[in-house]
Amino acid sequence: MVKLSVIVPFYNVRQYAPDTVKSLRANTRDDFEFILVDDCSSDGTLDVLARAKRELPGAVLVRRERNGGLATARNTGLDRARGEYVTFLDGDDWLAPGYYPRLLAVIEELGCDFVRADHVQCTGRARSVHRVPHGRRGVVLDPRAAILPADRTTPVDYAYAWAGVYHRRLLERGLLHFTDGLRTAEDRPWIWRLHREAESFAVCGLLGVHYRRGVATSLTQIGDVRQLDFLRAFDQVVEETARDREADLLLPKAVRTYCAILAHHLGSVERFEPPVARKLRSLGARALRRMPQGVLDEALDSMDVRRATRLRRLRRRPAAAGAAA
């Protein structure tokens, strides 16, 4: 029986993949498997992974014939996972030695559906600790109750799939797969669905994942049209939450978060290519008009004047004919 399946997508990260694989080697156990998904890399990443398949205990190499993006690559790994528990790592990040056995011990002791963990953010040589935004730790909690309040940062805003571990029963219930084809913000519908539909979770203070920021090939650093997938991701969050039995309670949080992310992108619109910036404004205007208008009014009233004014101005903007997400 495989105890833990670790799903690690790689795409053109030849510079970082050796460190990632080395850190996995420091987390091996006889009942662990490491599903290395090459998402059609073209820079030599596959050579690193082929060597890892031979040298890393428990390694399984899966090659995608077409690049599908992070969400689709993770789904490819989930379809191959055999473990009682599942976790994720990105191909340009790395782990502290012995982290996975410690993380597994936490969820086995607590017996909950999933556990969320803190992480270390690495930007160049700078290091900073990022905590799960929840005060209660080491106890089993109701994930639905942790979504609110609407005007504060909560665990659904800490949307890193690799910052935790998940019981297989979530996979069997269809809660661990990502929306195929989303190129960015793929974790957002995913974490909301987990918190709405899972039965139990916990937060722990383990620090083991080192999350590399500022990678040149990351979509967060590239101002092309793929960045606009955040609109599709949050449309999904709002649509699914609107169908929830507690929609009246949860929608204000979903809409306010969507507005905050949209305002953030509008505030740094100069990093986008000009056609993408125009499309962002057009699609953003349409997105605001799709939201439940009463809930949107309340969300804008609760935001600071600068962001609220930016969004109200966009809301009044005519959407360009034919624009599509």
Buried (B, 14 or more C-beta within 10 A) or exposed (E): EBBBBBBBBBBBBBBBBBBBBBBBBEBBBEEBBBBBBBBBBEBEBBEBBBBBBEEBEBBBBBBBEEBBBBBBBBBBBBEEBBBBBBBBBBBBBBBBEEBBBBBBEBBBEBEBBBBBBBBBBBEEEEEEEBBBBBEEBEEBBEBBEBBBEBEEEBBBBBBBBBBBBBBBBBBEEEBBBBBEEBBBBBBBBBBBBBBBBBBBBBBBEBBBBBBBBEBEBBBEEBBEBBBBBBBBBBBBBBEBBBEBEEBEBBBBBBBBBBBBBBBEBBEEBEEBEEEBBBBBBBBBBBBBBBBBEEBBBBBBEEBEEEBBEBBBEBBEBEBEEEEEE
